[in-house]
């Protein structure tokens, strides 16, 4: 090999090494390597939680479809609310239990409550009958 070819190979190797180091620096700077803490609760204007009446919507029907185009099963976890948008992420708290969930329907089955919970969600929260719950929006 001639000295010019060796010099060219050394320069190309150095450029490749610089590119690799630069890529690693950019990746670690944008937080891609950091653990994602997940959604967090957004406090109400006074720093607390909203309150509302909630109850189970009952057992899901066979291939029951919601207004948010979801098909409910016995394992579905979500809430019905008449004005919150489909897919809105919220935290619900009841009797010391707090869960992250989302709006999966906008048409209440019964009057007299602001939220209806899927049967599986009501079980996880240990909510029976119509009860006052606390809730607030979630964000990243």
C-alpha positions in Angstrom: 0.0 0.0 0.0 1.1 3.5 -0.8 1.4 6.2 1.9 -1.5 8.1 0.2 -3.9 5.0 0.5 -2.9 4.5 4.2 -3.5 8.2 4.9 -6.9 8.0 3.2 -7.9 4.9 5.2 -6.8 6.6 8.4 -8.9 9.7 7.7 -12.0 7.6 6.7 -11.6 5.6 10.0 -11.4 8.8 12.0 -14.5 10.2 10.3 -16.4 7.0 11.0 -15.3 7.1 14.7 -16.4 10.7 15.0 -19.8 9.9 13.4 -20.4 7.0 15.9 -19.4 9.2 18.9 -21.7 12.0 17.6 -24.6 9.6 17.2 -24.2 8.2 20.7 -24.0 11.8 22.1 -27.2 12.8 20.4 -29.0 9.6 21.5 -28.2 10.0 25.1 -29.0 13.8 25.0 -32.6 13.3 23.8 -33.4 11.0 26.7 -33.9 7.8 24.6 -31.9 5.8 27.1 -33.7 7.2 30.1 -36.5 5.1 31.7 -40.0 6.4 30.7 -41.8 7.3 33.9 -45.2 7.0 32.1 -48.2 9.3 32.5 -48.5 11.5 35.6 -51.5 13.1 37.2 -52.3 16.7 36.3 -53.7 18.5 39.4 -56.9 20.5 39.2 -56.5 24.3 39.4 -56.6 24.1 43.2 -54.1 21.3 43.2 -56.5 18.5 44.1 -58.9 16.2 42.4 -62.3 16.5 40.8 -65.1 14.5 42.3 -67.9 12.7 40.5 -70.5 10.0 40.9 -69.5 6.7 39.3 -70.8 3.2 38.9 -70.2 0.1 36.9 -71.7 0.0 33.4 -72.4 -3.7 34.0 -71.2 -6.7 32.2 -70.2 -6.1 28.6 -72.6 -7.5 26.0 -71.5 -9.9 23.3 -69.2 -7.9 20.9 -70.6 -4.6 22.4 -69.3 -1.6 20.5 -68.9 1.8 22.1 -69.3 5.3 20.6 -65.4 5.4 20.6 -65.4 2.4 18.3 -64.1 0.0 20.9 -65.3 -3.6 21.3 -65.8 -4.3 25.0 -64.9 -7.6 26.6 -65.0 -8.7 30.2 -61.3 -7.6 30.5 -61.8 -4.0 29.1 -60.6 -1.2 31.4 -62.1 2.2 30.7 -64.8 4.7 31.5 -67.8 6.3 29.9 -68.1 10.1 30.2 -70.6 12.2 28.2 -68.2 15.2 27.5 -64.6 14.0 27.8 -63.2 13.0 24.4 -62.5 9.4 23.4 -59.1 8.3 24.4 -58.6 11.0 27.1 -56.3 9.5 29.8 -57.4 10.0 33.4 -56.5 8.8 36.8 -59.4 7.5 38.9 -59.1 7.2 42.7 -61.6 5.4 45.0 -61.1 4.2 48.6 -57.3 4.4 48.4 -57.0 2.7 45.0 -55.7 4.8 42.1 -55.6 3.6 38.4 -54.8 5.2 35.1 -57.5 4.6 32.5 -59.1 6.2 29.4 -62.4 7.3 28.0 -63.8 4.4 25.9 -67.4 5.6 25.5 -69.4 8.8 25.6 -72.9 7.5 26.0 -74.0 6.8 29.5 -76.3 3.7 30.0 -78.0 5.2 33.1 -78.7 8.7 34.4 -77.6 9.9 37.8 -73.9 9.6 37.5 -71.0 11.3 35.6 -68.8 8.2 35.0 -69.6 4.6 34.2 -66.7 2.2 34.7 -66.2 -1.1 32.9 -67.0 -4.1 35.1 -63.2 -5.0 35.2 -62.2 -1.4 36.2 -64.9 -1.3 38.9 -63.6 -4.6 40.3 -60.0 -3.3 40.4 -61.1 -0.2 42.2 -63.3 -2.3 44.5 -66.3 0.0 43.6 -69.8 -1.3 44.2 -73.0 0.5 43.4 -72.9 4.3 42.8 -70.1 6.0 44.7 -68.3 9.3 44.7 -64.8 9.0 43.1 -62.0 11.4 42.5 -60.4 11.9 39.1 -58.0 14.1 37.2 -56.4 14.2 33.8 -53.1 12.4 33.0 -50.2 13.8 31.0 -46.7 12.8 30.1 
